[in-house]
Amino acid sequence: MPIPILGEIERFISEHGSSVVRKERLALLQDKLFLLKEEVSKLEKSNSDLKTQVAELQSKIASTSRVEQFEEERGALFKRRAGGGYHQAVN
């Protein structure tokens, strides 16, 4: 015949776990947290580098498109129209 108090103790241990298991799980969680923080740091640096590259490329594109908007003829710059042809005014 099982002893009723032992069943309650077993249930309590299985529901709440032992302190050794908790310490092991806490250590595992701390290790994972440390690795995640390192990964976040790497990703933030990579993100920053990519933002810098995007800004540089956007400025190159902007300067290139400004040059391509105009056509030089006899020392004067004529702006191209969107539909083709050129504006009559000299810039």
TIMI-2910 file (N, C-alpha, C, CB; in pm, 1 decimal, decimal comma, always signed):
<rs>
+----------+----------+----------+----------+----------+----------+----------+----------+----------+----------+----------+----------+------+
!      n_x !      n_y !      n_z !     ca_x !     ca_y !     ca_z !      c_x !      c_y !      c_z !     cb_x !     cb_y !     cb_z ! resn !
+----------+----------+----------+----------+----------+----------+----------+----------+----------+----------+----------+----------+------+
!    +83,3 !   -117,2 !     +0,0 !     +0,0 !     +0,0 !     +0,0 !    +88,7 !   +124,9 !     +0,0 !    -95,3 !     -0,9 !   +121,2 !  Met !
!    +69,7 !   +217,6 !    -99,1 !   +152,6 !   +338,0 !   -104,4 !   +123,1 !   +431,5 !    +11,9 !   +131,3 !   +411,1 !   -236,1 !  Pro !
!   +228,0 !   +499,8 !    +51,3 !   +213,6 !   +595,7 !   +159,7 !   +166,2 !   +726,9 !    +98,2 !   +348,4 !   +614,3 !   +239,1 !  Ile !
!    +53,4 !   +781,3 !   +145,4 !     -4,7 !   +900,2 !    +82,5 !    +86,5 !  +1022,7 !    +83,4 !   -132,6 !   +934,7 !   +151,0 !  Pro !
!   +162,9 !  +1041,5 !   +187,4 !   +247,2 !  +1161,9 !   +194,0 !   +356,8 !  +1157,9 !    +88,3 !   +309,8 !  +1176,3 !   +333,8 !  Ile !
!   +407,6 !  +1038,1 !    +54,8 !   +512,2 !  +1028,9 !    -47,0 !   +459,0 !  +1069,0 !   -184,6 !   +569,2 !   +886,5 !    -51,9 !  Leu !
!   +336,3 !  +1035,8 !   -212,1 !   +276,2 !  +1077,5 !   -338,3 !   +267,9 !  +1228,5 !   -349,5 !   +138,3 !  +1017,3 !   -353,0 !  Gly !
!   +234,6 !  +1292,3 !   -240,8 !   +228,7 !  +1439,7 !   -239,9 !   +367,5 !  +1500,0 !   -258,5 !   +166,6 !  +1490,8 !   -108,2 !  Glu !
!   +466,2 !  +1439,8 !   -194,5 !   +604,3 !  +1490,1 !   -207,7 !   +651,9 !  +1471,9 !   -351,6 !   +700,7 !  +1416,4 !   -108,7 !  Ile !
!   +626,7 !  +1355,6 !   -410,4 !   +665,3 !  +1331,3 !   -549,6 !   +596,3 !  +1430,3 !   -643,7 !   +631,1 !  +1186,9 !   -590,4 !  Glu !
!   +469,7 !  +1454,3 !   -620,6 !   +396,0 !  +1550,3 !   -702,5 !   +455,8 !  +1689,5 !   -688,0 !   +247,3 !  +1551,8 !   -663,8 !  Arg !
!   +487,6 !  +1729,8 !   -565,9 !   +545,9 !  +1861,9 !   -540,6 !   +679,5 !  +1876,1 !   -613,1 !   +564,8 !  +1884,9 !   -388,9 !  Phe !
!   +763,9 !  +1772,5 !   -604,3 !   +895,5 !  +1776,5 !   -669,4 !   +879,3 !  +1783,8 !   -821,2 !   +979,9 !  +1652,3 !   -630,3 !  Ile !
!   +787,2 !  +1704,3 !   -874,1 !   +770,1 !  +1706,4 !  -1019,6 !   +710,3 !  +1838,1 !  -1067,3 !   +681,7 !  +1590,5 !  -1064,1 !  Ser !
!   +624,9 !  +1900,2 !   -987,2 !   +565,7 !  +2028,1 !  -1026,3 !   +664,8 !  +2142,9 !  -1011,1 !   +441,1 !  +2056,1 !   -943,1 !  Glu !
!   +742,5 !  +2141,2 !   -906,4 !   +829,3 !  +2255,1 !   -876,6 !   +975,5 !  +2229,0 !   -908,0 !   +815,8 !  +2292,7 !   -732,6 !  His !
!  +1014,9 !  +2106,6 !   -929,1 !  +1152,4 !  +2074,1 !   -963,9 !  +1245,5 !  +2092,0 !   -845,6 !  +1199,0 !  +2159,6 !  -1079,4 !  Gly !
!  +1359,4 !  +2030,8 !   -858,1 !  +1457,1 !  +2043,3 !   -749,9 !  +1542,8 !  +2166,3 !   -773,5 !  +1545,4 !  +1916,4 !   -739,3 !  Ser !
!  +1611,0 !  +2209,2 !   -672,0 !  +1694,3 !  +2329,1 !   -683,7 !  +1812,3 !  +2304,7 !   -776,3 !  +1744,2 !  +2373,5 !   -546,2 !  Ser !
!  +1862,2 !  +2181,9 !   -784,7 !  +1973,1 !  +2150,7 !   -875,3 !  +1928,9 !  +2168,5 !  -1020,3 !  +2024,1 !  +2006,3 !   -851,9 !  Val !
!  +1811,1 !  +2117,4 !  -1052,1 !  +1759,8 !  +2131,3 !  -1188,3 !  +1736,1 !  +2278,0 !  -1219,9 !  +1629,6 !  +2050,7 !  -1206,6 !  Val !
!  +1683,5 !  +2350,6 !  -1125,4 !  +1660,3 !  +2493,8 !  -1147,7 !  +1790,5 !  +2567,7 !  -1171,4 !  +1587,0 !  +2555,3 !  -1028,9 !  Arg !
!  +1893,9 !  +2536,3 !  -1092,7 !  +2022,9 !  +2601,9 !  -1110,5 !  +2081,1 !  +2570,3 !  -1247,9 !  +2120,6 !  +2559,0 !  -1000,2 !  Lys !
!  +2067,6 !  +2444,6 !  -1290,7 !  +2118,7 !  +2406,7 !  -1423,0 !  +2043,3 !  +2480,4 !  -1533,3 !  +2107,3 !  +2254,3 !  -1443,7 !  Glu !
!  +1914,2 !  +2488,0 !  -1520,0 !  +1834,8 !  +2559,5 !  -1620,5 !  +1866,6 !  +2708,3 !  -1620,2 !  +1685,1 !  +2538,3 !  -1595,7 !  Arg !
!  +1886,3 !  +2764,7 !  -1503,6 !  +1920,2 !  +2906,4 !  -1494,6 !  +2056,4 !  +2932,4 !  -1559,0 !  +1920,4 !  +2953,1 !  -1347,5 !  Leu !
!  +2152,7 !  +2844,0 !  -1534,3 !  +2284,7 !  +2859,1 !  -1595,8 !  +2274,3 !  +2848,0 !  -1747,9 !  +2382,7 !  +2753,0 !  -1541,0 !  Ala !
!  +2194,2 !  +2754,7 !  -1795,7 !  +2174,2 !  +2739,4 !  -1939,7 !  +2110,9 !  +2864,6 !  -2000,4 !  +2086,7 !  +2616,9 !  -1968,4 !  Leu !
!  +2011,0 !  +2917,9 !  -1932,6 !  +1946,1 !  +3040,0 !  -1980,1 !  +2042,7 !  +3158,1 !  -1981,2 !  +1825,0 !  +3072,7 !  -1893,1 !  Leu !
!  +2128,8 !  +3167,2 !  -1879,7 !  +2227,1 !  +3275,6 !  -1875,5 !  +2325,8 !  +3263,2 !  -1990,5 !  +2302,0 !  +3275,5 !  -1741,6 !  Gln !
!  +2369,4 !  +3139,8 !  -2020,7 !  +2459,9 !  +3118,4 !  -2133,9 !  +2393,6 !  +3158,7 !  -2265,3 !  +2504,1 !  +2971,6 !  -2140,1 !  Asp !
!  +2268,6 !  +3119,3 !  -2282,9 !  +2196,3 !  +3155,3 !  -2404,9 !  +2177,0 !  +3305,8 !  -2414,8 !  +2060,8 !  +3084,7 !  -2409,4 !  Lys !
!  +2148,7 !  +3370,4 !  -2302,9 !  +2131,8 !  +3516,1 !  -2301,6 !  +2261,2 !  +3585,3 !  -2342,0 !  +2086,9 !  +3564,4 !  -2162,4 !  Leu !
!  +2374,1 !  +3537,1 !  -2291,6 !  +2503,7 !  +3594,2 !  -2327,1 !  +2528,1 !  +3580,9 !  -2477,3 !  +2616,9 !  +3525,4 !  -2247,9 !  Phe !
!  +2500,3 !  +3461,7 !  -2533,5 !  +2519,7 !  +3440,3 !  -2676,9 !  +2427,1 !  +3529,6 !  -2759,7 !  +2495,8 !  +3293,2 !  -2712,3 !  Leu !
!  +2304,1 !  +3545,8 !  -2713,2 !  +2209,9 !  +3632,3 !  -2784,2 !  +2254,9 !  +3778,1 !  -2781,7 !  +2070,4 !  +3619,8 !  -2723,2 !  Leu !
!  +2307,9 !  +3821,7 !  -2667,7 !  +2357,8 !  +3959,9 !  -2659,1 !  +2474,1 !  +3981,5 !  -2754,2 !  +2400,8 !  +3993,2 !  -2515,4 !  Lys !
!  +2563,2 !  +3882,5 !  -2765,3 !  +2674,1 !  +3893,8 !  -2860,4 !  +2622,3 !  +3901,1 !  -3003,8 !  +2770,5 !  +3774,8 !  -2845,0 !  Glu !
!  +2524,0 !  +3818,6 !  -3034,6 !  +2466,1 !  +3817,6 !  -3169,5 !  +2398,6 !  +3951,0 !  -3200,8 !  +2364,7 !  +3702,3 !  -3183,8 !  Glu !
!  +2327,8 !  +4005,6 !  -3104,2 !  +2263,3 !  +4135,7 !  -3123,3 !  +2368,5 !  +4242,7 !  -3148,5 !  +2176,9 !  +4173,0 !  -3000,4 !  Val !
!  +2477,1 !  +4238,1 !  -3074,7 !  +2584,3 !  +4335,6 !  -3093,4 !  +2642,6 !  +4326,1 !  -3234,7 !  +2695,1 !  +4314,3 !  -2988,6 !  Ser !
!  +2667,1 !  +4203,4 !  -3281,0 !  +2719,4 !  +4184,3 !  -3416,9 !  +2621,2 !  +4235,9 !  -3521,3 !  +2749,7 !  +4036,0 !  -3442,6 !  Lys !
!  +2493,3 !  +4205,6 !  -3502,0 !  +2392,1 !  +4248,8 !  -3597,9 !  +2376,4 !  +4400,6 !  -3599,3 !  +2258,6 !  +4183,3 !  -3566,1 !  Leu !
!  +2387,2 !  +4463,7 !  -3482,5 !  +2377,6 !  +4610,2 !  -3477,5 !  +2494,4 !  +4673,7 !  -3551,8 !  +2374,3 !  +4659,9 !  -3331,2 !  Glu !
!  +2615,6 !  +4618,2 !  -3537,2 !  +2730,9 !  +4671,5 !  -3609,5 !  +2713,1 !  +4651,0 !  -3759,3 !  +2861,4 !  +4604,7 !  -3561,2 !  Lys !
!  +2666,8 !  +4533,1 !  -3797,5 !  +2643,5 !  +4506,3 !  -3938,6 !  +2538,6 !  +4600,6 !  -3995,5 !  +2600,4 !  +4361,6 !  -3958,8 !  Ser !
!  +2433,5 !  +4624,7 !  -3919,9 !  +2327,9 !  +4716,5 !  -3961,1 !  +2383,8 !  +4857,6 !  -3979,3 !  +2213,4 !  +4717,1 !  -3858,0 !  Asn !
!  +2467,0 !  +4899,5 !  -3886,8 !  +2527,6 !  +5032,0 !  -3896,4 !  +2615,2 !  +5042,7 !  -4021,2 !  +2610,5 !  +5062,3 !  -3770,6 !  Ser !
!  +2694,9 !  +4938,7 !  -4047,9 !  +2779,0 !  +4938,1 !  -4167,7 !  +2694,4 !  +4944,2 !  -4294,6 !  +2868,0 !  +4813,2 !  -4169,8 !  Asp !
!  +2585,6 !  +4869,6 !  -4296,8 !  +2498,0 !  +4870,4 !  -4414,2 !  +2432,0 !  +5006,3 !  -4433,8 !  +2391,1 !  +4762,2 !  -4401,2 !  Leu !
!  +2392,0 !  +5071,4 !  -4324,9 !  +2333,1 !  +5205,1 !  -4337,0 !  +2433,3 !  +5302,7 !  -4395,2 !  +2283,8 !  +5255,4 !  -4200,8 !  Lys !
!  +2559,8 !  +5291,1 !  -4354,5 !  +2664,3 !  +5377,6 !  -4408,8 !  +2681,2 !  +5353,4 !  -4558,2 !  +2797,4 !  +5354,3 !  -4335,6 !  Thr !
!  +2683,4 !  +5226,0 !  -4597,5 !  +2696,9 !  +5192,4 !  -4739,4 !  +2579,0 !  +5244,7 !  -4820,6 !  +2709,2 !  +5041,2 !  -4757,1 !  Gln !
!  +2459,3 !  +5232,4 !  -4767,5 !  +2339,8 !  +5281,5 !  -4837,3 !  +2348,5 !  +5432,6 !  -4855,8 !  +2211,0 !  +5244,1 !  -4759,2 !  Val !
!  +2390,0 !  +5504,1 !  -4751,9 !  +2401,3 !  +5649,6 !  -4762,0 !  +2503,4 !  +5689,4 !  -4868,4 !  +2440,4 !  +5709,8 !  -4626,4 !  Ala !
!  +2616,3 !  +5618,1 !  -4871,3 !  +2718,5 !  +5647,5 !  -4972,5 !  +2665,6 !  +5620,7 !  -5113,7 !  +2845,3 !  +5563,4 !  -4946,8 !  Glu !
!  +2597,2 !  +5509,6 !  -5129,8 !  +2543,0 !  +5476,4 !  -5262,2 !  +2434,5 !  +5574,8 !  -5305,0 !  +2486,8 !  +5334,2 !  -5262,1 !  Leu !
!  +2351,4 !  +5618,0 !  -5210,0 !  +2247,7 !  +5716,0 !  -5244,1 !  +2309,0 !  +5847,8 !  -5289,0 !  +2155,1 !  +5739,6 !  -5124,5 !  Gln !
!  +2418,1 !  +5889,8 !  -5223,0 !  +2481,2 !  +6015,5 !  -5265,1 !  +2545,0 !  +5999,7 !  -5402,0 !  +2586,6 !  +6060,7 !  -5162,5 !  Ser !
!  +2602,0 !  +5881,0 !  -5430,7 !  +2659,3 !  +5857,6 !  -5564,2 !  +2549,6 !  +5859,4 !  -5670,4 !  +2735,3 !  +5722,7 !  -5568,3 !  Lys !
!  +2437,7 !  +5797,3 !  -5639,3 !  +2325,7 !  +5794,3 !  -5734,4 !  +2272,6 !  +5935,0 !  -5758,2 !  +2212,4 !  +5702,6 !  -5682,8 !  Ile !
!  +2259,7 !  +6012,9 !  -5651,3 !  +2208,2 !  +6149,3 !  -5664,9 !  +2301,9 !  +6234,3 !  -5750,1 !  +2189,2 !  +6213,8 !  -5526,4 !  Ala !
!  +2431,5 !  +6222,7 !  -5726,5 !  +2525,0 !  +6304,0 !  -5804,6 !  +2528,5 !  +6256,7 !  -5949,2 !  +2666,2 !  +6298,5 !  -5743,4 !  Ser !
!  +2516,8 !  +6127,2 !  -5972,2 !  +2515,9 !  +6074,7 !  -6108,4 !  +2390,5 !  +6118,8 !  -6182,6 !  +2525,3 !  +5921,8 !  -6107,0 !  Thr !
!  +2276,0 !  +6114,0 !  -6114,2 !  +2152,2 !  +6150,6 !  -6183,0 !  +2148,8 !  +6300,3 !  -6214,0 !  +2030,3 !  +6111,4 !  -6098,1 !  Ser !
!  +2210,7 !  +6383,5 !  -6128,2 !  +2216,9 !  +6527,7 !  -6157,4 !  +2298,3 !  +6553,8 !  -6283,6 !  +2277,9 !  +6604,7 !  -6038,3 !  Arg !
!  +2408,0 !  +6482,8 !  -6298,1 !  +2492,6 !  +6500,3 !  -6415,8 !  +2418,5 !  +6452,6 !  -6540,0 !  +2626,0 !  +6424,0 !  -6399,5 !  Val !
!  +2346,1 !  +6342,7 !  -6528,0 !  +2276,3 !  +6287,9 !  -6643,7 !  +2153,8 !  +6369,0 !  -6683,0 !  +2235,8 !  +6146,4 !  -6616,2 !  Glu !
!  +2108,1 !  +6459,2 !  -6598,9 !  +1991,1 !  +6541,2 !  -6630,4 !  +2024,3 !  +6650,4 !  -6731,5 !  +1934,9 !  +6603,7 !  -6503,4 !  Gln !
!  +2150,9 !  +6682,5 !  -6743,8 !  +2190,9 !  +6794,9 !  -6828,6 !  +2279,0 !  +6747,7 !  -6944,4 !  +2265,1 !  +6900,6 !  -6745,5 !  Phe !
!  +2268,9 !  +6820,6 !  -7050,5 !  +2351,0 !  +6797,4 !  -7169,4 !  +2422,7 !  +6928,0 !  -7200,8 !  +2264,0 !  +6748,3 !  -7292,3 !  Glu !
!  +2553,0 !  +6918,5 !  -7222,0 !  +2629,6 !  +7039,4 !  -7252,1 !  +2633,8 !  +7061,5 !  -7403,3 !  +2773,5 !  +7029,5 !  -7194,3 !  Glu !
!  +2609,4 !  +7184,5 !  -7440,8 !  +2616,1 !  +7222,2 !  -7582,4 !  +2678,2 !  +7360,5 !  -7589,7 !  +2473,7 !  +7219,7 !  -7650,6 !  Glu !
!  +2795,5 !  +7371,8 !  -7648,2 !  +2868,3 !  +7498,7 !  -7665,3 !  +2884,9 !  +7573,6 !  -7533,4 !  +2795,6 !  +7587,9 !  -7765,9 !  Arg !
!  +2918,4 !  +7498,8 !  -7427,9 !  +2946,1 !  +7561,1 !  -7298,5 !  +2823,9 !  +7586,9 !  -7212,9 !  +3016,2 !  +7688,4 !  -7319,9 !  Gly !
!  +2704,9 !  +7554,5 !  -7262,0 !  +2582,2 !  +7575,5 !  -7184,9 !  +2520,9 !  +7439,7 !  -7151,6 !  +2480,6 !  +7664,6 !  -7263,5 !  Ala !
!  +2456,5 !  +7431,9 !  -7035,7 !  +2390,4 !  +7308,1 !  -6995,2 !  +2241,6 !  +7317,8 !  -7024,2 !  +2414,6 !  +7278,7 !  -6845,4 !  Leu !
!  +2189,2 !  +7221,5 !  -7094,5 !  +2046,8 !  +7213,7 !  -7123,2 !  +1988,6 !  +7096,0 !  -7045,7 !  +2020,5 !  +7198,8 !  -7276,5 !  Phe !
!  +1876,2 !  +7121,4 !  -6977,3 !  +1813,1 !  +7016,7 !  -6897,1 !  +1723,0 !  +6932,6 !  -6986,7 !  +1731,9 !  +7077,8 !  -6778,9 !  Lys !
!  +1733,1 !  +6800,1 !  -6968,1 !  +1649,8 !  +6708,7 !  -7044,9 !  +1508,0 !  +6708,3 !  -6990,4 !  +1708,3 !  +6567,0 !  -7042,6 !  Arg !
!  +1411,2 !  +6696,1 !  -7079,4 !  +1271,2 !  +6681,5 !  -7038,7 !  +1241,3 !  +6534,6 !  -7015,1 !  +1175,0 !  +6740,5 !  -7145,6 !  Arg !
!  +1141,6 !  +6508,5 !  -6931,9 !  +1104,6 !  +6371,0 !  -6900,7 !  +1052,6 !  +6298,2 !  -7025,1 !   +998,7 !  +6368,6 !  -6789,7 !  Ala !
!   +977,9 !  +6368,3 !  -7109,0 !   +920,6 !  +6306,8 !  -7229,1 !  +1015,0 !  +6305,3 !  -7348,0 !   +795,6 !  +6378,5 !  -7267,3 !  Gly !
!  +1133,5 !  +6359,0 !  -7331,7 !  +1230,3 !  +6367,2 !  -7440,2 !  +1251,9 !  +6511,7 !  -7480,1 !  +1184,1 !  +6284,9 !  -7560,6 !  Gly !
!  +1360,2 !  +6538,5 !  -7543,8 !  +1392,7 !  +6675,3 !  -7582,4 !  +1456,2 !  +6750,7 !  -7467,3 !  +1268,1 !  +6748,4 !  -7630,2 !  Gly !
!  +1469,4 !  +6883,3 !  -7486,5 !  +1537,8 !  +6965,4 !  -7387,4 !  +1457,8 !  +7091,5 !  -7358,3 !  +1678,8 !  +7001,6 !  -7435,3 !  Tyr !
!  +1476,4 !  +7145,0 !  -7238,9 !  +1418,7 !  +7274,2 !  -7206,4 !  +1491,8 !  +7381,4 !  -7287,5 !  +1427,8 !  +7303,2 !  -7053,1 !  His !
!  +1422,5 !  +7485,9 !  -7320,2 !  +1480,9 !  +7592,3 !  -7404,2 !  +1574,3 !  +7682,0 !  -7322,5 !  +1368,9 !  +7677,7 !  -7468,8 !  Gln !
!  +1550,8 !  +7695,4 !  -7194,2 !  +1632,6 !  +7782,7 !  -7111,2 !  +1766,2 !  +7716,3 !  -7081,2 !  +1559,4 !  +7818,0 !  -6980,6 !  Ala !
!  +1870,7 !  +7797,9 !  -7074,6 !  +2004,4 !  +7749,9 !  -7041,3 !  +2021,6 !  +7756,6 !  -6891,1 !  +2114,3 !  +7832,7 !  -7113,7 !  Val !
!  +2083,8 !  +7654,6 !  -6832,4 !  +2111,4 !  +7654,9 !  -6688,1 !  +2257,2 !  +7680,2 !  -6663,1 !  +2069,5 !  +7522,8 !  -6623,5 !  Asn !
+----------+----------+----------+----------+----------+----------+----------+----------+----------+----------+----------+----------+------+
</rs>
